[in-house]
Amino acid sequence: MNIRALLGLVLICTIFLIGSTKKDGLTCRGRCGDMLGECSCHSSCVSLLTCCPDYNRSCLQVTPHSSSMLGGRALRILGLDLHPSGQLLCRFKGQIEVEGFIDAAGQAYCISPLLYETGWIPFTVSTDGIDFNRSGQYLSVHPSNVDLASEVTLVNVTQWNHYGTSNIAGRLKMTWNSALIGAETVNIELWGYREFNRNTGETTGSLPLQAQISYLYSLGKALPNTGVFSFTPKPSQEHSDWELGNIRITASSKPDGARAVQGLWSSAHVLAWHLGQAFRDDSVAWAANKCLQWDVLEKRLPNFLEGLIDCPCTIVQARTDTGRFHPDRGCDIERGSVCIYHPGSVHCIRSTQASPTHGSGQQCCYDSTGALMFTGDSFGGSTPDRAHEWGSPPYGQPPRVPGYSHWLYDIISFYHCCLWSDHCQIYLDHRPSTGCHNYRPPKPGIVLGDPHFITFDGLSYTFNGKGEFYLVSSQDRELTVQVRTDQVKLKNGTLAKATQTSSVAMKEKASDVVEVRLVEGHLQVLRNHQVLPFTEQTLMDLHGAFVFSPSPQEATVILSSGAAVEVGVHEGTMAVSILLPAEFTNQTQGLLGSMNSDPSDDLLTQQGELISSADAKPEKIFLFGASWNISKRTSLFTYDSKYLLDNFYFPPSHHSEFVPAFSLPERPDDPLVADMLTVCSGGGAAFCKYDTLTTRSLAVGNATLRAYQNYEARVVALKPVVSCGWLPTPRNGRKKGTHYLDGNTLSFACSEGHILYGSAERTCLGDGTWTGEQPYCVRERKMRNQIRQ
């Protein structure tokens, strides 16, 4: 919160505590998020009990709170009861106006519109058609992340995607939850997606392009709403140039192709089943021609490969670099998915962020030995994407439309070239594996237990101050990560002379402020000081960040730079791990030190004093930690309870009156000590012992030890690996070996009738170069003729 907002909050709380009743008559209409003089329209007012009287009816919450970006979901507005015959208009993003509806019970609903973007979407509503002074927001979701129970299911999706190719025919079947369509009869429609030049109408990829999702035709009208429908598809001559689309089901009372009406959508899929008769007659020739056309188009488009991040060299690095990569859902070793489109791979990852210039995405695949696979060696190698699977800001315009641009640029062409014809080499030529020659793993830092810190350069220390501090501060990269520590409460209710992490907040450049805090044993995530609900989605697209929270015990925040903040809670104790890309080298300060591979300068105070880590006493380290307290003006934290106000907002950011126990004796008569010495062994033993004794809990000490061991495993996984780069197989020859890292050796031989010229064996050296020379295979007769001459 900024200082003006905080001062307002202080005033509100003071007024509230003395029982002022002057807030009567004030309104939140058109003022949501503001703090007024006598009451508040900020979301924190709910827990502080300082809301203006009409807060719930002006600052709206909806259920469900998420919808596919394709729209059509009824969002019930909580707290807004209207007359069933009343008027309701919903305006999304200040420009898309949709007519809402009011049911017989007076409950108000907005219908989510069709959008070409994901993330939190603001909306306003009007009950008189003039003043749109009530506001809220909902989460627009990537179509592939929609709850399966609320979409149209294409039974045997392989049949749908390949209908009309060799030996694939018959009836197509779909199912849906009939209760989600409030009607006895339904219409089943086909919608298509394309990207076309708004000036010429062509779909050739010439700029500027515009995205379009359009109604094509109906498969059936006024059909019984049984939840099941099957049909035998016929070739479409009029719409056969639409190759990508979705099924939509609506109440039959709605006009054909009506937008912003309640309905259910299928997943996007290749519309093979509706393509023209030419496809049915000879799908191989049809697809080969399409592949050749795509080849011509690709050669005219900009080279997107240059802006892509290099792949991690090993599968261990790939699974650990969570700030820049995420598992490919089609080839994920954790989920046991079968890598159909990358045979020989056991795991693939994709870059989380799109390349800034072209909005493209990286893909990296690994074999059973953990080695990176290349398309130059195998059909199952890594293939980058011209359009990122998740899309990319500012969204809306091709090739940055979530999901659909990726389908058009990277998937349909794969069907044409590789699945329906034998021209896959054309596809692989335009989607070659990038390699890992320039890959640099991120550096991890961590705060764990009560709390112990390990800097990015590996320096370990304990700082038990109470307050709010800079964990990472990078002025040049405009990244701030702050940590809040609170006094440990024992099971008997008393307070220990130690602290533990209770919250971490972060912001990068103009991103949303994201906070992850510990509340009653589980994690709570806030965006711009408002609690985020993860009951419907585990992944959220925020401004400048992605947040992934698969359970109440874990949350990961991924920032645009590739920095990641991973938070976990075990036995009521938070552990915060931060991964920073190599671009942050020499760019950080704070409790996690200066990231420069030199731990000796990590204990640099905010005032510029360097404390030697070689002989630093706990008391001296305590002064170092205390120096990194934040100011109220720069605080990113949320103060939405009396406890947080009294303990962290009103007092100084560092509670200097609190002095922790710097060490605790291991008394032989203490019944906890014997078990502690058994559990607390190996690396992290000192942290484990300290936390066991301060909390009087062996479980807490063991949780600290596990967090330390996880950190150690991450350091090993992210150890730099030298790559010498991919080497091609000589023409008319063969290559033995597909590994290209330090110490790997490749051997080369020629086909019969050819002689090897160059090195028959090459080894990757530690400096990233290959021994020997590139081999060539020359026809034996030609070589003999040259020798005679």
C-alpha positions in Angstrom: 0.0 0.0 0.0 1.3 3.5 -0.7 1.7 6.0 2.2 -1.5 7.9 1.4 -3.5 4.7 1.5 -1.8 3.6 4.7 -2.5 6.9 6.4 -6.1 6.6 5.4 -6.2 3.1 6.8 -4.8 4.3 10.1 -7.4 7.0 10.3 -10.2 4.5 9.5 -9.0 2.1 12.2 -8.7 4.9 14.7 -12.2 6.0 14.0 -13.5 2.5 14.1 -11.8 1.7 17.4 -13.4 4.8 19.1 -16.8 3.7 17.8 -17.5 6.5 15.3 -20.7 6.1 13.3 -20.1 8.9 10.8 -19.8 6.5 7.9 -23.6 6.4 7.4 -24.5 8.0 4.1 -21.2 7.4 2.4 -21.1 5.3 -0.8 -18.6 3.0 -2.5 -20.2 3.4 -5.9 -17.5 4.4 -8.4 -14.9 4.4 -5.5 -14.0 0.7 -5.0 -10.5 0.3 -3.7 -10.5 3.8 -2.1 -10.3 4.6 1.6 -12.8 7.4 2.5 -12.6 9.6 5.5 -15.0 7.7 7.7 -15.2 4.3 6.1 -13.5 2.2 3.5 -14.2 0.8 0.0 -10.9 -1.2 0.0 -11.1 -5.0 0.2 -9.3 -4.9 3.6 -12.4 -3.3 5.1 -14.1 -6.7 5.4 -11.7 -8.0 7.9 -11.2 -4.7 9.6 -15.0 -4.1 9.9 -14.6 -0.6 8.4 -16.6 -1.0 5.2 -19.0 1.7 4.0 -22.7 0.6 4.3 -23.0 -0.2 0.6 -19.6 -1.9 0.1 -21.0 -5.4 -0.8 -23.5 -3.9 -3.2 -21.0 -1.6 -4.9 -17.7 -3.6 -4.9 -18.9 -6.8 -6.4 -17.9 -10.4 -5.9 -19.1 -13.1 -8.4 -19.5 -16.8 -8.2 -18.1 -18.6 -10.0 -15.2 -16.2 -10.1 -13.6 -17.7 -13.3 -14.7 -18.4 -16.9 -13.1 -19.6 -20.1 -12.0 -16.7 -22.2 -14.5 -18.0 -24.8 -17.2 -16.7 -22.4 -20.8 -17.8 -22.0 -20.6 -18.5 -18.3 -23.3 -17.0 -15.9 -21.5 -15.1 -13.1 -23.8 -14.5 -10.2 -23.3 -11.2 -8.5 -23.2 -11.7 -4.7 -25.0 -9.2 -2.5 -26.9 -7.5 -5.3 -30.5 -8.4 -5.1 -32.8 -6.8 -7.7 -36.4 -7.0 -8.8 -36.9 -9.8 -11.4 -38.3 -7.3 -13.9 -35.4 -4.9 -13.4 -32.7 -3.9 -15.8 -29.1 -5.1 -15.6 -26.2 -4.2 -18.0 -22.7 -5.5 -17.6 -19.7 -3.6 -19.2 -16.4 -5.5 -19.4 -13.1 -3.7 -19.7 -15.0 -0.4 -20.1 -16.1 -1.3 -23.7 -17.8 -4.6 -24.1 -21.4 -4.2 -23.1 -23.5 -7.3 -22.4 -27.1 -7.6 -21.2 -27.3 -9.4 -17.8 -30.3 -11.1 -16.4 -32.1 -11.3 -13.1 -33.7 -14.6 -12.0 -37.1 -15.1 -10.3 -35.4 -14.9 -6.9 -33.9 -11.5 -7.7 -30.3 -12.7 -8.1 -28.3 -10.8 -10.7 -26.1 -12.4 -13.3 -23.5 -11.2 -15.9 -22.6 -13.4 -18.8 -18.8 -13.5 -19.4 -18.0 -12.3 -22.9 -15.8 -13.8 -25.6 -12.3 -12.4 -25.2 -8.8 -13.0 -26.7 -6.9 -12.7 -23.4 -6.5 -14.3 -20.0 -6.2 -12.8 -16.6 -8.3 -10.7 -14.2 -11.0 -8.8 -16.2 -12.6 -5.7 -14.7 -16.3 -5.1 -15.2 -18.9 -2.6 -14.1 -22.7 -2.9 -13.9 -25.6 -0.6 -14.3 -29.2 -1.0 -13.1 -30.5 2.1 -14.9 -28.6 1.9 -18.2 -26.8 5.1 -17.4 -24.5 4.9 -14.4 -22.0 2.0 -14.4 -20.8 2.7 -10.8 -20.7 -0.8 -9.4 -17.6 -2.8 -10.2 -16.0 -6.2 -9.9 -13.6 -8.5 -11.7 -13.5 -12.1 -12.8 -10.7 -14.4 -14.0 -10.6 -15.1 -17.8 -9.0 -18.6 -18.2 -7.1 -20.3 -21.0 -9.5 -22.6 -22.7 -7.4 -25.7 -21.9 -7.5 -24.9 -18.2 -11.3 -24.9 -17.9 -12.9 -27.4 -15.5 -13.7 -30.5 -17.6 -17.1 -30.8 -15.9 -18.2 -27.5 -17.4 -17.2 -28.0 -21.0 -18.5 -30.1 -23.9 -16.5 -33.4 -24.0 -15.5 -34.7 -27.4 -15.6 -38.5 -27.0 -12.6 -40.1 -28.6 -10.9 -36.8 -29.5 -8.5 -38.7 -31.8 -11.4 -39.6 -34.1 -12.5 -36.0 -34.1 -9.1 -34.6 -35.0 -8.3 -37.2 -37.7 -11.7 -37.8 -39.2 -11.5 -38.4 -42.9 -7.9 -39.7 -42.9 -7.1 -43.4 -43.5 -9.5 -45.8 -41.7 -11.1 -43.1 -39.5 -14.8 -42.6 -40.0 -18.1 -43.4 -38.3 -20.3 -41.3 -36.0 -18.8 -38.6 -33.7 -20.1 -38.2 -30.2 -20.1 -35.4 -27.6 -21.4 -35.2 -24.1 -22.1 -32.4 -21.7 -23.7 -31.7 -18.3 -27.3 -31.0 -19.2 -27.9 -29.3 -15.9 -25.6 -26.4 -16.9 -28.0 -25.5 -19.8 -31.2 -24.2 -18.3 -33.5 -25.4 -21.1 -35.3 -28.5 -22.3 -33.9 -28.1 -25.9 -30.5 -27.0 -27.2 -28.8 -25.8 -30.3 -25.4 -27.3 -31.2 -23.2 -25.0 -33.2 -19.8 -25.1 -34.8 -17.5 -22.0 -34.4 -14.3 -21.5 -36.2 -11.1 -19.6 -35.5 -8.8 -17.8 -37.9 -6.3 -15.0 -38.1 -6.7 -12.7 -41.2 -5.4 -9.4 -42.6 -8.0 -6.8 -41.7 -7.2 -4.9 -44.9 -7.1 -7.7 -47.5 -9.1 -10.4 -45.8 -6.3 -12.9 -46.5 -5.2 -15.5 -44.0 -1.6 -15.7 -45.4 0.1 -14.4 -42.4 0.7 -10.9 -43.8 0.5 -8.2 -41.2 -1.5 -6.7 -39.6 -3.5 -9.7 -38.5 -6.7 -9.8 -36.5 -8.1 -12.8 -34.5 -11.6 -13.9 -35.2 -13.9 -16.6 -33.6 -17.0 -16.8 -35.7 -20.2 -18.9 -35.8 -20.1 -21.2 -38.9 -23.2 -23.3 -38.8 -25.4 -25.5 -36.6 -25.1 -29.3 -36.3 -28.6 -29.4 -34.8 -31.4 -27.2 -33.5 -34.0 -27.7 -30.8 -32.5 -31.0 -29.8 -33.5 -32.6 -26.5 -31.1 -31.5 -23.7 -30.0 -35.1 -22.8 -26.3 -34.4 -22.4 -25.4 -36.7 -25.4 -25.4 -36.1 -29.1 -23.8 -38.0 -32.0 -23.8 -37.5 -35.7 -22.1 -38.6 -39.0 -20.3 -35.5 -40.3 -20.6 -34.4 -43.9 -17.9 -32.4 -45.8 -18.5 -28.7 -45.7 -17.8 -26.9 -49.0 -18.7 -23.4 -47.9 -16.6 -23.4 -44.7 -13.9 -25.9 -45.5 -11.2 -23.2 -45.2 -11.8 -23.0 -41.4 -9.5 -25.7 -40.0 -9.7 -24.9 -36.3 -12.7 -24.4 -34.0 -15.0 -25.4 -31.2 -18.4 -26.8 -30.6 -20.8 -24.6 -28.6 -24.1 -25.7 -27.0 -26.8 -23.1 -26.0 -30.4 -23.0 -25.2 -32.5 -23.3 -28.4 -34.2 -20.1 -27.5 -31.0 -18.2 -28.3 -30.4 -17.0 -31.9 -27.9 -18.8 -34.0 -24.4 -17.5 -33.4 -25.5 -15.1 -30.7 -22.6 -13.7 -28.6 -22.5 -13.2 -24.9 -25.2 -15.8 -24.2 -25.0 -18.6 -21.7 -23.4 -21.7 -23.3 -20.9 -24.5 -23.1 -17.8 -24.9 -25.2 -15.7 -27.8 -26.3 -12.0 -27.7 -26.4 -10.3 -26.3 -29.6 -9.6 -29.0 -32.1 -8.7 -29.6 -35.8 -11.9 -29.6 -37.8 -10.9 -32.6 -40.0 -14.4 -33.9 -39.8 -15.9 -31.0 -41.7 -13.2 -30.4 -44.3 -14.2 -30.5 -48.0 -14.6 -33.5 -50.2 -11.0 -33.2 -51.6 -9.7 -34.0 -48.1 -12.0 -37.1 -47.8 -10.9 -38.3 -51.3 -7.2 -38.1 -50.7 -6.2 -36.7 -47.3 -2.5 -37.4 -47.8 -2.3 -35.4 -51.0 -4.4 -32.6 -49.5 -2.2 -32.4 -46.4 1.0 -32.5 -48.5 -0.2 -29.6 -50.5 -1.1 -27.7 -47.3 2.4 -28.5 -45.9 4.1 -27.1 -49.0 2.0 -23.9 -48.8 3.0 -23.5 -45.1 6.6 -24.0 -46.1 6.4 -21.0 -48.4 4.6 -18.9 -45.7 7.2 -19.8 -43.0 10.0 -18.6 -45.2 8.4 -15.2 -45.5 7.9 -14.8 -41.7 10.5 -13.3 -39.3 13.0 -15.6 -37.7 11.6 -16.2 -34.3 14.3 -18.6 -33.1 16.9 -16.0 -32.3 14.8 -14.6 -29.4 14.3 -17.9 -27.6 16.0 -18.8 -24.3 18.3 -21.9 -24.6 17.0 -25.2 -23.1 18.4 -26.6 -19.9 21.0 -29.3 -20.7 19.7 -32.1 -18.5 16.3 -33.3 -17.3 17.4 -32.5 -13.8 18.0 -28.9 -14.6 14.8 -28.8 -16.6 12.7 -29.9 -13.7 14.4 -27.5 -11.3 14.4 -24.3 -13.3 10.8 -23.6 -12.3 11.0 -19.8 -12.9 11.6 -20.1 -16.6 10.1 -23.4 -17.6 7.0 -25.5 -16.8 6.1 -29.1 -17.7 4.5 -29.7 -21.1 1.1 -31.3 -20.3 1.5 -33.6 -23.3 4.8 -35.1 -22.0 5.1 -34.8 -18.3 7.0 -37.4 -16.3 5.2 -36.3 -13.1 1.8 -37.0 -14.5 2.8 -40.1 -16.4 1.6 -38.7 -19.7 2.6 -40.5 -22.8 4.8 -38.4 -25.1 2.8 -39.2 -28.3 4.2 -36.4 -30.4 7.8 -36.8 -29.1 8.6 -40.5 -29.3 11.6 -41.4 -27.3 11.1 -38.6 -24.8 10.1 -39.1 -21.2 9.6 -35.4 -20.3 9.2 -32.1 -22.1 9.1 -28.5 -20.8 8.0 -25.2 -22.2 9.2 -21.7 -21.5 6.9 -19.9 -19.1 7.5 -16.5 -20.7 7.1 -15.7 -24.4 10.0 -14.1 -26.3 9.4 -10.3 -26.1 9.7 -9.6 -29.8 7.8 -12.3 -31.5 5.7 -13.8 -28.6 7.3 -17.2 -29.3 7.9 -20.2 -26.9 10.6 -22.7 -26.3 10.1 -26.4 -25.9 12.7 -28.9 -24.6 12.4 -32.7 -24.5 14.6 -35.2 -22.7 15.2 -39.0 -23.2 15.3 -41.7 -20.5 19.0 -40.9 -19.8 18.1 -37.3 -19.0 19.7 -35.9 -22.1 18.3 -33.1 -24.3 16.8 -34.5 -27.6 17.4 -32.8 -31.0 15.2 -32.9 -34.1 18.4 -33.4 -36.0 18.7 -36.8 -34.4 15.1 -37.9 -33.8 11.6 -37.1 -34.8 10.9 -36.9 -31.0 13.3 -34.0 -30.5 12.5 -30.6 -29.0 10.4 -28.2 -31.3 10.1 -24.5 -30.4 6.8 -22.7 -31.1 6.3 -19.5 -33.2 3.4 -18.7 -31.0 3.6 -19.3 -27.3 1.0 -21.8 -26.0 -0.2 -19.5 -23.3 -0.2 -16.4 -25.5 1.6 -13.3 -24.3 0.8 -9.7 -23.3 -0.7 -7.5 -24.5 -2.8 -10.5 -25.9 -5.7 -9.8 -28.3 -3.6 -9.6 -31.5 -2.0 -12.5 -33.4 0.3 -14.3 -32.7 -0.3 -13.6 -29.0 -3.8 -15.0 -28.7 -3.8 -17.7 -25.9 -4.0 -21.2 -27.3 -5.4 -20.4 -30.7 -2.3 -18.7 -32.3 -0.3 -21.7 -31.1 -2.7 -24.0 -32.8 -2.6 -22.1 -36.1 1.2 -21.6 -36.3 2.5 -24.7 -34.7 0.0 -27.6 -34.3 -2.1 -27.6 -37.5 1.1 -27.4 -39.6 2.3 -30.4 -37.6 -0.9 -32.3 -38.6 -0.4 -31.3 -42.3 3.3 -32.2 -42.5 3.9 -35.0 -40.0 0.6 -36.7 -39.1 -1.3 -36.6 -42.4 1.6 -36.6 -44.9 5.2 -37.7 -45.1 6.7 -34.2 -45.2 7.7 -34.0 -41.6 11.2 -32.9 -42.4 9.8 -29.6 -43.7 8.2 -29.1 -40.3 11.4 -29.9 -38.5 13.4 -27.6 -40.7 11.3 -24.7 -39.5 11.1 -25.9 -35.9 14.7 -27.1 -35.1 15.8 -27.8 -31.6 17.7 -24.9 -30.0 20.2 -26.7 -27.8 21.7 -25.6 -24.5 25.1 -24.2 -25.4 24.2 -20.8 -23.9 22.0 -22.1 -21.0 23.0 -20.7 -17.6 21.1 -22.2 -14.6 19.5 -19.8 -12.0 20.9 -19.3 -8.6 18.8 -20.4 -5.5 18.6 -18.7 -2.2 16.4 -19.7 0.7 14.9 -18.7 4.0 13.7 -21.6 6.2 12.8 -22.5 9.7 13.2 -20.0 12.5 14.5 -18.3 10.2 17.8 -19.4 8.6 19.1 -17.9 5.5 21.3 -19.3 2.7 22.4 -16.6 0.2 22.6 -17.0 -3.5 26.3 -17.5 -3.1 25.8 -20.3 -0.4 26.5 -18.4 2.8 24.4 -19.7 5.7 23.4 -17.7 8.8 20.6 -17.3 11.2 18.7 -14.0 11.7 15.9 -14.0 14.3 14.8 -10.4 14.1 11.1 -9.5 14.2 9.7 -7.2 11.6 9.7 -6.6 7.9 12.9 -6.7 5.8 14.3 -6.8 2.3 14.9 -10.3 1.2 16.1 -9.3 -2.3 16.5 -5.7 -3.6 17.6 -5.1 -7.2 17.2 -1.5 -8.2 18.6 -1.9 -11.7 16.3 -4.9 -12.4 13.4 -3.3 -10.4 12.8 -6.3 -8.3 11.8 -6.2 -4.7 11.1 -9.2 -2.4 10.2 -8.4 1.2 9.9 -10.8 4.1 7.9 -10.5 7.3 9.0 -12.4 10.5 6.9 -12.9 13.5 7.6 -14.4 17.0 7.1 -18.1 17.3 4.1 -19.2 19.4 4.5 -22.5 21.2 1.7 -25.0 21.6 1.1 -23.9 25.2 0.4 -20.4 23.9 3.7 -18.8 25.1 6.0 -16.9 22.8 9.5 -18.3 22.1 12.6 -16.1 21.9 12.8 -16.8 18.1 10.9 -15.8 15.0 9.7 -17.4 11.8 8.7 -16.3 8.4 5.0 -15.3 8.2 4.8 -13.6 4.8 6.7 -12.7 1.7 5.7 -10.0 -0.8 7.1 -9.1 -4.2 6.9 -6.7 -7.1 8.9 -6.5 -10.3 8.8 -3.3 -12.4 5.1 -2.5 -13.0 3.8 -5.9 -12.0 1.0 -6.6 -9.6 2.1 -6.8 -6.0 1.9 -10.5 -4.9 2.0 -11.6 -1.3 2.1 -15.1 0.1 1.4 -15.3 3.8 0.8 -18.0 6.5 -2.7 -18.0 7.9 -3.8 -20.7 10.3 -1.4 -23.3 9.0 -2.0 -22.8 5.3 -0.9 -20.3 2.6 -2.9 -17.4 1.4 -2.0 -15.5 -1.8 -2.9 -11.9 -2.3 -2.8 -9.7 -5.4 -2.7 -6.0 -4.8 -3.7 -6.6 -1.2 -6.8 -8.7 -2.1 -7.0 -12.4 -1.4 -7.0 -14.7 -4.4 -9.3 -17.7 -4.5 -7.8 -20.9 -5.8 -10.9 -23.0 -5.5 -11.5 -23.1 -9.3 -8.0 -22.6 -10.8 -4.5 -23.5 -9.6 -2.8 -21.3 -12.1 -3.5 -17.5 -12.5 -2.2 -15.1 -15.0 -1.6 -11.8 -13.3 -0.1 -8.5 -14.6 3.6 -9.3 -14.8 3.4 -12.6 -13.0 2.0 -16.1 -13.0 0.9 -17.7 -9.7 0.6 -21.4 -9.3 -0.9 -22.9 -6.1 -1.9 -26.6 -6.4 -2.6 -26.9 -2.7 -2.9 -24.7 0.4 0.6 -25.7 1.4 2.5 -24.5 -1.7 2.5 -21.5 -4.0 4.9 -20.4 -6.7 5.1 -16.9 -8.1 6.8 -16.6 -11.5 7.8 -13.1 -12.6 8.4 -11.8 -16.1 12.2 -11.8 -15.7 12.2 -15.5 -15.0 12.7 -15.1 -11.3 10.6 -17.5 -9.2 9.6 -17.4 -5.5 8.5 -20.8 -4.2 6.7 -20.9 -0.8 5.9 -24.1 1.1 4.6 -24.7 4.6 5.4 -27.8 6.7 4.5 -28.2 10.3 3.3 -24.7 10.4 6.6 -23.2 9.2 7.2 -21.4 5.9 10.1 -22.0 3.6 10.8 -19.5 0.9 13.0 -20.3 -2.0 14.0 -17.8 -4.7 15.5 -18.6 -8.0 17.2 -15.8 -9.9 18.4 -16.0 -13.5 22.1 -15.2 -14.3 21.0 -11.7 -15.5 20.8 -10.7 -11.8 24.5 -11.3 -11.2 25.9 -8.3 -9.4 22.4 -6.8 -9.2 21.1 -7.9 -5.8 21.3 -6.8 -2.2 19.4 -7.7 0.9 19.2 -10.7 3.3 20.1 -13.1 0.5 23.2 -11.2 -0.3 25.0 -10.1 -3.5 24.7 -12.7 -6.2 28.2 -12.8 -7.6 29.6 -16.2 -6.6 31.5 -14.6 -3.7 30.0 -15.3 -0.3 32.5 -13.1 1.5 30.6 -9.9 0.6 27.1 -11.2 1.3 26.8 -9.5 4.8 26.6 -6.0 3.4 24.3 -3.8 5.4 21.8 -1.4 3.9 24.1 1.4 4.9 27.0 -0.1 3.0 29.0 -1.6 5.9 30.6 -5.0 5.1 30.6 -7.5 7.9 33.2 -10.3 7.6 31.4 -13.6 7.4 34.6 -15.5 8.5 34.3 -14.5 12.2 30.9 -12.8 12.5 29.3 -13.4 15.8 25.5 -14.0 16.0 25.0 -10.6 17.5 26.9 -8.9 14.7 24.8 -10.9 12.1 21.7 -9.8 13.9 22.7 -6.1 13.4 23.3 -6.9 9.7 19.8 -8.4 9.3 18.1 -5.6 11.2 19.7 -3.0 8.9 17.6 -4.4 6.0 14.3 -3.3 7.5 11.9 -1.7 5.1 10.3 1.7 5.4 6.5 2.1 5.6 6.7 4.0 2.4 8.1 1.1 0.5 6.2 -1.7 2.2 4.5 -4.2 -0.1 2.6 -5.9 2.7 -1.1 -6.0 3.5 -2.3 -4.8 6.9 -5.9 -6.1 7.0 -6.3 -7.1 10.6 -5.9 -5.5 14.0 -3.1 -7.9 14.8 -1.1 -6.8 11.7 -1.8 -3.2 12.4 -0.7 -3.4 16.0 2.3 -5.6 15.4 3.6 -4.5 12.0 2.1 -1.3 10.8 2.2 1.0 13.8 5.6 -0.2 15.3 8.9 0.3 13.5 9.7 -2.2 10.7 12.3 -3.8 13.0 11.3 -4.5 16.5 14.5 -3.5 18.2 13.2 -4.4 21.6 12.9 -8.1 20.7 16.2 -9.9 21.3 16.2 -13.6 20.3 18.1 -16.5 21.9 21.2 -16.7 19.8 21.9 -20.2 21.0 20.3 -22.8 23.2 22.0 -25.4 25.4 21.6 -29.1 24.6 21.0 -30.3 28.2 21.4 -34.0 28.8 18.4 -34.0 31.1 16.2 -32.6 28.4 14.0 -35.5 27.1 13.9 -33.9 23.7 17.6 -33.9 23.1 18.2 -37.7 22.6 15.6 -37.9 19.8 16.8 -34.5 18.4 20.4 -35.8 18.0 19.0 -38.8 16.1 17.0 -36.8 13.7 19.2 -33.8 13.3 22.2 -35.1 11.4 24.2 -34.3 8.3 23.9 -31.0 6.4 21.4 -28.7 8.1 21.8 -30.4 11.5 22.6 -27.1 13.3 19.4 -25.5 11.9 17.4 -28.6 12.8 18.7 -28.5 16.4 18.0 -24.8 16.9 14.5 -25.1 15.6 13.7 -28.2 17.7 14.9 -26.5 20.9 13.2 -23.1 20.2 9.9 -24.6 19.3 10.1 -27.6 21.6 9.0 -29.6 18.5 10.9 -32.4 16.9 8.5 -32.2 13.9 9.4 -28.6 13.3 13.1 -29.3 13.5 12.6 -32.2 11.0 10.7 -29.9 8.6 13.6 -27.5 8.7 16.0 -30.3 8.0 13.9 -31.5 5.0 13.7 -27.9 3.6 17.5 -27.7 3.9 18.0 -31.1 2.1 15.6 -29.9 -0.7 17.8 -26.8 -1.0 20.9 -28.9 -1.2 19.4 -31.2 -3.9 18.4 -28.1 -5.9 21.9 -26.7 -5.8 23.2 -30.0 -7.1 20.6 -30.1 -9.8 21.4 -26.6 -11.0 25.1 -27.2 -11.2 26.3 -25.7 -14.5 26.9 -28.2 -17.3 29.2 -27.6 -20.3 27.7 -28.2 -23.7 29.7 -28.3 -27.0 26.6 -28.0 -29.1 24.9 -30.4 -31.5 26.8 -32.1 -34.4 25.1 -33.2 -37.6 25.3 -36.7 -39.1 27.5 -36.5 -42.3 25.6 -36.9 -45.5 25.9 -40.5 -46.7 27.1 -41.5 -43.3 26.0 -42.3 -39.8 26.7 -41.0 -36.3 26.9 -43.0 -33.1 25.9 -41.0 -30.0 23.4 -38.3 -29.3 24.8 -36.7 -26.2 26.7 -33.4 -26.5 28.0 -32.6 -23.0 31.4 -32.4 -21.4 33.1 -35.8 -21.7 30.7 -37.2 -24.3 32.2 -38.8 -27.4 30.7 -39.2 -30.9 31.9 -41.5 -33.6 31.2 -41.2 -37.3 31.3 -43.7 -40.2 30.3 -43.6 -43.9 27.9 -45.6 -45.9 29.2 -48.3 -48.3 31.0 -46.8 -51.3 32.0 -43.6 -49.4 35.2 -42.6 -47.6 35.4 -40.6 -44.4 37.1 -37.3 -44.6 37.7 -35.6 -41.2 37.6 -37.0 -37.7 36.1 -40.4 -37.1 35.7 -39.5 -33.4 35.1 -36.2 -31.6 35.0 -35.6 -27.8 33.3 -32.6 -26.0 35.9 -30.7 -23.9 35.4 -28.8 -20.7 35.8 -25.5 -22.6 32.8 -26.1 -24.8 34.7 -27.1 -27.9 34.9 -30.4 -29.8 38.1 -32.2 -30.6 38.9 -33.0 -34.2 37.2 -31.7 -37.4 33.8 -32.0 -38.9 33.6 -35.3 -40.8 32.4 -35.6 -44.4 31.6 -38.7 -46.5 33.0 -38.6 -50.1 32.1 -41.1 -52.7 34.9 -43.6 -53.1 35.2 -43.2 -56.9 35.3 -39.4 -56.6 38.1 -39.6 -54.0 40.1 -42.0 -56.2 39.8 -39.7 -59.2 41.0 -36.7 -57.1 44.0 -38.7 -55.9 44.9 -39.7 -59.5 44.8 -36.1 -60.5 
